[in-house]
Amino acid sequence: MKKVSSLLIIGVTLLFLGACETTAKRIERHQDLFNALPAPHQGLIQSGKIQVGFTADEVYLAWGRPTRKSITEDGQGQNQTWVYIVTRTITQYYPVHHYRHGYDSGYHINDPYYFQYYYVAKDVVFANGQVSGWTVHTPPVPLHAY
């Protein structure tokens, strides 16, 4: 049981660290792309902000990789929506009775159960390859209501 819990913790930690790439690291990895942008765009990106007219590359530098993408098409062309989801984990403990084999007794421990809830933190809409609008949800919106 301890081995499974340890593996779960290690896996969640690695997933968390991979999702926590900073704006500075993205800029550093894509320095040529960043340097080719106009100075006002560079300043916004460094602050983690976006604006109407940004390209997908600029949004990626500022906000990172989206959790989900969807594509729609209408009379004006193709639209793409990037959705950024955050996860909140709540731990609750439930008493569990464990029996010892060969004995008439047992013991109680509180086993943890982990509940994950998903929230939409922000989304951005691209029309024909450029940002046409975005929303930052404060507080984040439960995913099922989105």
C-alpha angles and dihedrals in degrees: 000000000000091000092053091048091049092050090049092051092048092049094049091047092052091048090049093049092049091051093049099071107149127229089245092056092049090050091048092051091048100035095144092054092046094048091052092059124095114265094248090055091048091054093050092047092050088054091050092248133129135195140199110285096035117136124234089259091055092049090048090053092049102038106015131227114339121238092227138012130198130185127208132172131210139163092290096051140264124344126194127194123202116200124197114204127192125200125218118194122204120194120209126179124220125189113246125187114222119196121211113225113242093019132088092224138070140178139239125234132171109245116203121235120194121214118192122204123191125214134183106236099177144342136198129202123211121199113194092344099311133093110265096172145336142196131213108199112216106211099019116255119241107256094233090059094049 
